[in-house]
Amino acid sequence: MPEMPEVDALVGFLRERCVGAVVADIELASFAVLKTFDPPLSAFTGLAVTDVVRHGKFIDIDVDGLHLVIHLAKAGWIRWSDQLVDKRLKMGNGPIAMRLRLDAGDGPRLGFDLTEAGTRKGLAVYTVRDPREVPGIAALGPDPLAEGFELGPLLARKMQVKRLLRDQKIIAGIGNAYSDEILHAARLSPFAIAEQLGDDEVARLESAVHDVLTEAMAAAAGKPASELKDSKRARMRVHGRTGETCDVCGDTIAEVVFADSSLQYCPTCQTGGKPLKDRSTSKFLK
């Protein structure tokens, strides 16, 4: 799933290429992806893109006061082209859900295809006059890299810290991968209870949130959309690396598998050498 660093890089990539261009057409290949009806997609035609910004994991394309908001969900992505073909999309079950065509003056039309892999569909597009009309944006917690962000007050909850970091209503932009990376850097169990963390643990977690995300944002910035996924995978220290060696302590990276997701962690660095077990078979270790 694209998270804050990759979405931020996509926003920068799109801003550089789209601002000033005129929307020639927005074409759907999946009616299910469009979650709103007013304003209609046709209202964007002929208007110029004035900005592209990020709200958590949402991409907000400002088109002269109208907003085309995209949430990539688990398997959505943006496939950019400097020369889009004129052939119209076919409605159906293919990977392309939407195509945005832009007119930047002389030369071929440019733009992007909005794609989604797999059979579980979560990709969402909203057309709104104010981004806060999108329920997910209206409910977002604070951005963890925003000036004045404080993690400590958000931890006064009886919930597992892994779940807290991923809850978009508490903190915006962090997902499964970066929560694994943050907790590894903070040397904390993903199942530790947030309100029970000691002062030193809170300080480590605050530092890890800032450092991991800042490093990831810097590494992703400026990369073309086509390189962001591979770049993210290459930078992960524990996430997606089950069975590999932890580069901090040399232990073997372990995982906990759930019905539709998994997490990775280092037993030595994070849980005192004790393995975490699945909820269905054993009580979580703290």
C-alpha positions in Angstrom: 0.0 0.0 0.0 1.4 3.4 -0.9 2.0 5.4 2.3 2.9 8.9 3.2 6.4 9.0 1.7 5.4 7.5 -1.6 2.2 9.5 -1.9 4.1 12.7 -1.1 6.6 11.8 -3.9 3.7 11.1 -6.3 2.2 14.5 -5.4 5.5 16.2 -6.2 5.8 14.2 -9.4 2.3 15.2 -10.5 2.6 18.8 -9.4 5.7 19.2 -11.6 4.0 17.8 -14.7 0.4 18.8 -14.3 0.2 22.4 -12.9 -0.7 24.8 -15.8 -2.0 22.0 -18.0 -5.6 21.9 -19.0 -7.8 18.9 -18.4 -8.8 17.5 -21.8 -10.8 14.6 -20.5 -11.3 12.3 -17.5 -12.4 8.9 -18.6 -13.6 6.1 -16.4 -13.1 2.4 -17.0 -14.7 1.4 -13.7 -17.9 3.1 -12.4 -17.2 1.6 -8.9 -14.0 3.7 -8.4 -16.0 7.0 -8.5 -17.5 7.7 -5.1 -19.2 11.0 -5.8 -21.4 12.5 -8.6 -21.3 16.3 -8.0 -19.5 17.9 -9.6 -19.5 15.5 -12.5 -16.2 14.5 -14.2 -17.2 16.6 -17.2 -17.0 19.8 -15.1 -13.2 19.5 -15.0 -12.9 19.6 -18.8 -11.3 22.8 -20.0 -10.1 23.9 -16.6 -6.4 24.2 -15.7 -4.6 22.3 -12.9 -3.5 24.8 -10.3 -2.0 22.6 -7.6 -1.5 19.0 -6.4 -1.3 18.5 -2.6 -1.4 15.6 -0.1 -3.8 15.0 2.8 -2.5 11.9 4.6 -2.5 9.2 1.9 -4.9 11.2 -0.3 -3.8 12.9 -3.5 -5.7 16.1 -4.2 -5.5 17.5 -7.7 -6.8 21.1 -7.6 -8.4 22.0 -11.0 -9.3 25.7 -10.8 -11.2 25.2 -7.5 -12.6 21.8 -8.2 -10.8 18.9 -6.6 -10.1 15.4 -8.0 -9.2 13.4 -4.9 -7.6 10.0 -5.2 -7.0 7.3 -2.6 -4.8 4.5 -3.9 -5.9 2.0 -1.2 -3.9 -1.2 -1.1 -3.1 -1.8 -4.8 -3.8 1.4 -6.6 -1.1 3.2 -8.6 -0.5 6.1 -11.1 1.0 5.2 -14.4 2.2 8.4 -16.1 2.7 8.9 -19.9 4.1 11.8 -21.8 2.2 10.6 -24.8 -1.2 9.1 -24.1 -2.8 7.1 -26.8 -6.1 8.4 -28.2 -7.8 5.0 -28.0 -10.7 5.1 -25.6 -10.9 2.9 -22.5 -13.1 -0.2 -22.4 -15.3 -0.7 -19.4 -14.5 -3.9 -17.7 -12.3 -5.8 -15.2 -8.9 -4.7 -16.5 -6.3 -2.9 -14.3 -7.0 0.6 -15.6 -9.8 2.3 -13.6 -9.5 5.9 -14.9 -7.5 8.0 -17.4 -6.7 11.7 -17.0 -5.8 13.4 -20.3 -4.1 16.8 -20.1 -3.3 19.4 -22.8 -0.1 21.2 -22.1 0.0 23.1 -25.4 1.7 22.0 -28.6 2.5 18.3 -28.8 0.8 15.1 -27.7 -1.5 14.8 -24.8 0.0 13.7 -21.5 -1.5 12.4 -18.4 -1.9 9.2 -16.4 -3.8 6.0 -16.0 -5.1 5.2 -12.5 -4.6 1.4 -12.1 -5.4 -1.2 -9.5 -4.0 -4.7 -9.3 -5.7 -7.8 -7.9 -9.3 -8.7 -7.3 -9.9 -6.8 -4.0 -10.9 -3.3 -5.0 -10.4 -0.4 -2.7 -9.3 2.4 -5.1 -11.4 5.5 -4.7 -11.9 8.8 -6.7 -13.8 11.7 -5.4 -14.9 14.9 -7.2 -15.6 17.7 -4.7 -15.5 21.5 -4.3 -13.7 21.2 -1.0 -11.4 18.3 0.0 -13.0 18.2 3.4 -16.1 16.9 1.7 -14.2 13.6 1.4 -15.0 11.7 4.7 -11.5 10.2 5.0 -9.9 13.6 4.8 -12.3 15.2 7.2 -11.5 12.5 9.8 -7.7 12.6 9.4 -5.5 13.0 12.4 -2.5 15.3 12.4 0.4 14.8 9.9 3.4 13.3 11.9 5.9 15.7 10.1 3.8 18.8 10.5 5.3 21.6 12.6 4.2 21.3 16.2 3.2 17.6 16.0 3.3 15.9 19.4 3.0 12.2 19.6 2.8 11.9 23.4 -0.8 13.0 23.9 -2.0 10.7 21.2 -0.7 7.7 23.1 -3.1 7.9 25.9 -5.1 5.1 24.5 -5.6 1.4 25.6 -4.6 0.0 22.2 -1.7 -1.7 20.6 0.9 0.7 19.4 1.1 -0.8 15.9 -2.7 -0.3 15.5 -2.4 3.2 16.8 0.3 4.2 14.3 -1.9 2.9 11.5 -5.1 4.5 12.6 -5.6 7.4 10.1 -8.0 9.2 12.6 -5.1 9.4 15.1 -2.1 10.0 12.9 -2.3 10.6 9.1 -0.2 8.8 6.6 1.4 5.8 8.3 0.5 2.3 7.1 1.6 -1.3 7.6 5.1 -1.0 6.2 6.3 2.2 7.9 4.7 1.2 11.2 6.8 -1.9 11.2 9.9 0.2 10.4 9.1 2.8 13.1 8.6 0.1 15.8 11.8 -1.6 14.8 13.7 1.6 15.0 12.1 2.4 18.4 12.8 -1.1 19.7 9.2 -1.7 20.6 6.9 -4.6 20.3 4.0 -4.0 17.9 1.6 -5.3 20.5 2.8 -3.0 23.3 -0.1 -1.0 24.8 0.3 2.7 23.9 -0.9 4.1 27.3 1.5 1.8 29.2 4.7 3.0 27.4 7.3 4.5 29.7 8.9 7.9 29.2 12.0 6.4 27.5 9.8 4.3 25.2 7.7 7.3 24.2 10.9 9.3 23.5 12.2 6.5 21.3 8.9 6.2 19.5 8.7 9.9 18.9 12.3 9.9 17.5 11.6 6.9 15.3 8.4 8.4 13.8 10.3 11.5 12.8 13.5 9.9 11.7 12.0 7.0 9.7 9.5 9.2 7.9 11.9 12.0 7.2 14.5 9.6 5.8 11.8 7.9 3.6 10.4 11.2 2.4 13.9 12.4 1.3 14.7 9.0 -0.4 11.4 9.0 -2.3 11.4 12.7 -3.3 12.1 13.4 -7.0 11.8 9.8 -8.1 9.5 9.0 -11.0 6.3 7.2 -10.2 7.6 4.1 -11.9 10.5 3.7 -9.5 8.8 4.4 -6.1 7.6 0.9 -5.3 11.0 -0.7 -5.9 12.7 2.1 -4.0 10.4 1.5 -1.0 10.9 -2.2 -0.9 14.7 -1.8 -1.1 14.7 0.6 2.0 12.7 -1.7 4.3 14.7 -3.1 7.2 12.1 -5.5 8.6 8.9 -5.1 6.6 8.5 -7.8 4.0 11.8 -9.4 5.0 10.6 -12.4 7.0 13.4 -15.0 7.4 16.2 -12.5 6.5 18.8 -11.2 9.0 18.2 -8.1 11.0 20.9 -5.6 10.1 21.0 -4.3 13.6 21.5 -7.4 15.7 21.8 -10.3 13.3 18.6 -12.1 14.5 16.2 -13.6 12.0 13.2 -11.3 11.2 9.9 -12.9 12.2 6.3 -12.2 11.3 2.7 -12.5 12.5 0.1 -13.3 9.9 -3.4 -12.1 10.1 -6.4 -12.9 7.8 -5.6 -10.2 5.3 -2.2 -8.7 6.3 1.0 -9.5 8.2 3.6 -7.6 10.2 7.3 -8.2 10.5 9.6 -7.5 13.5 12.9 -8.5 15.1 12.6 -10.6 18.2 15.9 -9.5 19.7 15.5 -5.8 19.0 11.8 -5.5 19.8 10.4 -8.3 22.1 13.3 -9.4 24.3 13.9 -12.4 22.1 10.4 -13.8 22.6 8.4 -14.7 19.4 5.0 -13.1 19.0 2.2 -15.5 18.3 -1.0 -15.3 16.3 -4.1 -14.1 18.1 -5.9 -17.3 17.2 -3.4 -19.6 18.9 -1.8 -17.6 21.7 -2.2 -14.5 23.8 -0.1 -11.6 22.5 3.2 -10.9 24.2 3.8 -7.4 25.3 
